[in-house]
Amino acid sequence: MSPGAFNDWSNASFNAALFAYLGAMVASFAFLAFRARALSWTATGFGVLAAVANLGAVVTRGLAAERFPWGNMYEYSMAMTLLVAVAYLVGVELVGRIRTLGGPVWAFVVVTLAIAQLVFYVPAGPLLPALNSYWRQIHVTSMIAASSLLGIGCVLTIAYLVKEAAERRTAARGAAPPPIMGGAGSVVEEDLTPDLEAAEDEVVLEAGPRAPRARMPSAATLDRMAYRFIAFGFPIWTFGVISGAIWAQEAWGRYWGWDPKETWSFITWVIFAGYLHARATTGWKGRRAAVLALVGFASLLVTYYAVNLWIAGLHSYAT
């Protein structure tokens, strides 16, 4: 099969993945609204099909370009959304047994792929000379993996803020004890939460056609899950920044030159390092930690989009 044919297959698989992710998103939000067990499995089914199509798009793109398919932002976006989908399906649904978080995760994937299609798309082709290095595979793969994990962590952080606000409103009405947020010198009362409240926060999928509850996990659970994803993604981001510096030395004769992409990658690293440090040393949890995580996510978006679209630099070839 010719490179052009593989390129067509990649585009078709990309479109199939985008529409399947859209179906997973709609089914996930419908599950939250109507609590029907069939909608939960429909969302998961669409998610799995979308991930398979996404994988097909990445593989055929590589065959069309005759190289590893992450040489520009379109290819980067395809690979990142694939990892987000796999991480969510395995880490949240399979391991965590939580089915109420699919809506925002799939929405993040749909928006990312839509922007990739509308803004970053370029036909498959050869790499620029500066990219012909084995360090490209190491650096870009690390950044893709880290971006997917940090992205899921920040989606979970947004879900935490929504749930925490709901718990506060419930507490203000006197229907439940107010949540005790972590902080310097404070105690997190996760283990003292009544069993009934904890049970109500779990997703119940009974054998009947409708599930009696399809609630989000507790705010404390969402906070903990967000932390775990960010803590997992941060060292990979660190390795990606270091490997990028080594690649820069090979390609441009210097390890660090404060190029806009390098600068914002470092700013993102500092923010998430501060987030993890605050949680480890001063016991930050809850809203203060969530705000810091969202600042890091905003910096990640600047690194991912703004630098490539509007700020000229040595990484401008990525578009």
Order of alpha helices (4+ residues) and beta strands (2+ residues): alpha-alpha-alpha-alpha-alpha-alpha-alpha-alpha-alpha-alpha
